[in-house]
Amino acid sequence: MNALEPYQGTLITYSVLRRLVGTIGLVLPIVLGLGGYLLFGLPLRPSISAYYHTGMQDWFVGSMFAFGVFLLAYRLGKADNWIATFAGILAIAVGLFPTAPENATERPATAVIHLICAAGLFVLLAALSILFARHRTGYTPARWRQWAHRICGGLILLSVAGSALVIATTSDDLRTATSWVFWWETLGVVAFGLSWFMTGRPILPKAVPIIPTDDEPVPLPVT
């Protein structure tokens, strides 16, 4: 038995989990926006977080908890582990502490906590995407994959800056009418999903196409 064979099932399971995280990121804005319209006749809300105060609340909160659990369970490198752990805590906090209702006359404490946690979560997700581009023992990302992860990380940071600019410079009525924050958040969430979806592929058996025998070296894949 070679060194890799006992871990093939674990590697595939880990890859599937990472792809599930990416898939949640990719479909969350679609599920909330389209689901809110088809099921409850809702126009697009001002932000993704605003769906907490609609009939899509369970979908939003459930997705945040799923993100949080997956991130807390994520283990790869020391830096990745710490960032993912804090990001997981923030993701759960985003689900627990709702944003302010659209017609609120003042911002409650829970909304302030939500805003801080959401901004921190996006920044940490950007950091993880950039870390995915690094060389790791036994795996070297292809150059296009390295650039793709870095671009995704940059887009996540851009979404934070864009959302902050809109919140700071526009009125509640304008944000409700345009849903600019929703689109900026969608950019960040989709970039996060793409980055995580790409990390799943190299761990699949394609990354080690031939399981080496005991006297053969373990290949260093470039995918």
Secondary structure as the mmCIF struct_conf table of DSSP 4:
data_model
#
loop_
_struct_conf.conf_type_id
_struct_conf.id
_struct_conf.beg_label_comp_id
_struct_conf.beg_label_asym_id
_struct_conf.beg_label_seq_id
_struct_conf.end_label_comp_id
_struct_conf.end_label_asym_id
_struct_conf.end_label_seq_id
BEND BEND1 ALA A 3 LEU A 4
HELX_RH_3T_P HELX_RH_3T_P1 GLU A 5 TYR A 7
HELX_RH_AL_P HELX_RH_AL_P1 GLN A 8 PHE A 40
HELX_LH_PP_P HELX_LH_PP_P1 LEU A 42 ARG A 45
BEND BEND2 PRO A 46 ILE A 48
HELX_RH_3T_P HELX_RH_3T_P2 SER A 49 HIS A 53
BEND BEND3 THR A 54 THR A 54
TURN_TY1_P TURN_TY1_P1 GLY A 55 MET A 56
HELX_RH_AL_P HELX_RH_AL_P2 GLN A 57 ALA A 73
BEND BEND4 LEU A 76 GLY A 77
HELX_RH_AL_P HELX_RH_AL_P3 LYS A 78 LEU A 96
BEND BEND5 PHE A 97 PHE A 97
HELX_LH_PP_P HELX_LH_PP_P2 PRO A 98 PRO A 101
TURN_TY1_P TURN_TY1_P2 GLU A 102 ASN A 103
BEND BEND6 THR A 105 GLU A 106
HELX_RH_AL_P HELX_RH_AL_P4 ALA A 109 LEU A 131
TURN_TY1_P TURN_TY1_P3 PHE A 132 ALA A 133
BEND BEND7 ARG A 134 ARG A 134
STRN STRN1 ARG A 136 ARG A 136
TURN_TY1_P TURN_TY1_P4 THR A 137 GLY A 138
STRN STRN2 TYR A 139 THR A 140
HELX_RH_AL_P HELX_RH_AL_P5 ARG A 143 THR A 169
BEND BEND8 THR A 170 THR A 170
HELX_RH_AL_P HELX_RH_AL_P6 ASP A 172 THR A 178
HELX_RH_AL_P HELX_RH_AL_P7 TRP A 180 GLY A 200
HELX_RH_3T_P HELX_RH_3T_P3 ARG A 201 ILE A 203
BEND BEND9 LEU A 204 LEU A 204
HELX_RH_3T_P HELX_RH_3T_P4 PRO A 205 ALA A 207
BEND BEND10 VAL A 208 ILE A 210
TURN_TY1_P TURN_TY1_P5 ASP A 214 ASP A 215
BEND BEND11 GLU A 216 GLU A 216
HELX_LH_PP_P HELX_LH_PP_P3 PRO A 217 PRO A 219
STRN STRN3 VAL A 222 VAL A 222
#
